[in-house]
């Protein structure tokens, strides 16, 4: 158990499942707690299936301007939206057996012709945002019309394309606070 005599310098967060608005809110809340606790480095372990692209881009933007040192680890499968969020981190590590999925934005099709037209326009805008992020942050080559673009990358391929910086594991340098970003609680260890 962490005591007052041992200052916590690093925090570890776990982000898994769907990357949605609730998950993004938990990340914001946990970062606030970490800053108030004078944590200097946060490590986030990600294994996310995806979620709404708007929530992923929100997290991408937040990671880009993160107020303290941040390392994000891809530790399992990252869906297309989670991969976009991951790209916002300044330090991106991938474990040896992790995998990334990249592709065009998808939504269920339903509703009237007008609703489908609006949804199609929104998908085109979302695809353009995703494509810009991929082009700015990686060397991933998109050789198909983006609406049909699908790609799966291994850990080594992710490093080769600039998606990740290195294939490595986690090496804490001192006392840690573990934060599970799925339920709403903080665990001191």
C-alpha positions in Angstrom: 0.0 0.0 0.0 1.3 3.5 -0.8 2.0 5.7 2.2 2.5 9.4 2.7 6.2 8.7 3.2 6.5 7.3 -0.4 5.6 9.9 -3.0 3.9 8.5 -6.0 5.6 9.6 -9.2 3.8 7.4 -11.7 0.3 6.2 -12.3 -0.9 3.3 -14.5 -4.3 3.3 -16.1 -6.1 0.5 -17.9 -8.4 1.3 -20.8 -10.3 -1.6 -22.4 -13.6 -2.4 -24.1 -15.5 0.3 -26.0 -13.8 3.7 -26.4 -16.9 5.8 -25.8 -17.9 9.1 -24.1 -18.0 7.4 -20.7 -14.4 6.1 -21.1 -13.2 9.5 -22.3 -14.8 11.1 -19.2 -13.0 8.6 -16.9 -9.7 9.4 -18.5 -10.3 13.1 -17.9 -11.3 12.5 -14.3 -8.3 10.2 -13.7 -5.9 12.7 -15.1 -7.3 15.4 -12.8 -6.8 13.1 -9.8 -3.3 12.4 -10.9 -2.4 16.0 -11.3 -3.9 16.9 -7.9 -1.8 14.0 -6.5 1.4 15.4 -8.1 1.9 12.4 -10.4 4.6 13.2 -13.0 4.1 10.3 -15.5 1.0 8.4 -16.6 1.1 5.0 -18.4 -2.1 3.9 -20.1 -2.5 0.3 -21.2 -5.0 0.1 -24.1 -7.0 -2.8 -25.5 -10.1 -1.3 -27.1 -12.4 -2.6 -29.7 -13.3 0.9 -31.0 -16.3 3.2 -30.5 -17.6 6.5 -31.8 -14.9 8.2 -33.9 -15.8 11.6 -32.3 -14.9 10.2 -28.8 -11.6 8.7 -30.2 -10.7 12.1 -31.8 -11.4 13.8 -28.6 -9.0 11.5 -26.7 -6.5 11.9 -29.6 -6.6 15.7 -29.2 -6.3 15.4 -25.4 -3.3 13.1 -25.6 -1.6 15.6 -28.0 -1.7 18.3 -25.3 -1.5 16.0 -22.2 -0.5 18.1 -19.2 2.0 15.6 -17.8 4.3 12.9 -19.3 2.3 10.2 -21.0 3.1 6.8 -22.4 0.4 4.7 -24.1 0.9 1.0 -24.5 -1.0 -1.1 -27.0 -1.3 -4.4 -25.1 -3.9 -6.3 -27.2 -6.1 -5.5 -30.2 -6.8 -1.9 -30.9 -9.8 -1.2 -33.2 -9.7 1.6 -35.8 -11.1 4.3 -33.4 -8.8 3.3 -30.5 -5.8 3.4 -32.9 -6.7 7.0 -33.7 -6.8 7.9 -30.0 -3.5 6.0 -29.5 -1.8 8.1 -32.2 -2.3 11.3 -30.0 0.3 10.1 -27.4 3.8 11.5 -27.7 5.2 8.1 -26.5 3.6 5.1 -28.1 4.7 1.6 -27.1 3.4 -1.7 -28.5 3.8 -5.1 -26.9 5.0 -7.9 -29.0 1.7 -9.6 -29.6 -0.6 -6.6 -29.9 -2.4 -5.8 -33.2 -3.9 -2.7 -34.8 -6.9 -2.4 -37.0 -7.2 0.6 -39.3 -10.0 1.5 -41.6 -12.8 3.7 -42.7 -15.4 4.9 -40.3 -18.5 2.7 -40.1 -22.0 3.2 -38.7 -25.2 1.2 -38.9 -27.4 2.1 -41.8 -31.0 2.9 -41.0 -33.6 5.5 -41.5 -35.1 7.5 -44.3 -33.3 8.4 -47.5 -32.7 11.9 -46.1 -31.3 10.5 -42.9 -29.0 8.2 -44.9 -27.8 11.1 -47.0 -26.9 13.1 -43.8 -25.2 10.0 -42.3 -23.2 9.5 -45.5 -22.0 13.1 -45.4 -21.0 12.7 -41.8 -19.1 9.5 -42.6 -17.2 11.3 -45.4 -16.2 14.0 -42.9 -15.1 11.5 -40.3 -13.2 9.5 -42.9 -11.4 12.7 -43.9 -10.4 13.4 -40.3 -9.1 9.9 -39.8 -7.2 10.0 -43.1 -5.5 13.3 -42.1 -4.5 12.0 -38.7 -3.0 8.8 -40.3 -1.1 10.9 -42.9 0.2 13.4 -40.3 1.3 10.8 -37.7 2.3 7.7 -39.6 3.7 6.4 -42.9 0.7 4.1 -43.4 0.1 3.8 -47.2 -3.6 3.8 -48.2 -3.8 2.0 -51.5 -7.6 1.8 -51.8 -10.4 4.2 -51.9 -10.7 5.2 -48.2 -14.3 4.0 -47.8 -13.1 0.5 -48.5 -9.8 0.8 -46.7 -9.0 -2.0 -44.1 -5.6 -2.8 -42.7 -4.3 -5.0 -39.8 -0.8 -4.3 -38.5 1.4 -6.4 -36.2 3.6 -4.8 -33.5 6.7 -4.7 -35.8 4.6 -3.3 -38.7 3.3 -0.6 -36.5 6.8 0.5 -35.6 7.9 0.3 -39.2 5.0 2.6 -40.3 5.5 5.1 -37.4 2.2 4.1 -35.7 4.2 3.0 -32.6 7.6 4.1 -31.5 8.9 0.8 -30.1 8.0 -2.8 -29.3 8.6 -3.0 -25.6 7.1 -3.8 -22.2 6.3 -1.7 -19.2 9.2 -0.8 -16.8 8.0 1.3 -13.9 10.7 3.5 -12.2 9.1 3.8 -8.7 6.0 3.6 -6.6 2.8 3.4 -8.7 -0.9 4.2 -8.4 -3.1 1.8 -10.4 -6.2 3.3 -12.0 -8.8 1.2 -13.7 -10.4 3.4 -16.3 -13.3 1.0 -16.8 -15.1 1.2 -13.4 -15.1 4.4 -11.5 -12.6 3.8 -8.8 -8.9 4.3 -8.0 -6.8 1.6 -6.4 -3.7 2.4 -4.4 -1.1 -0.4 -4.4 
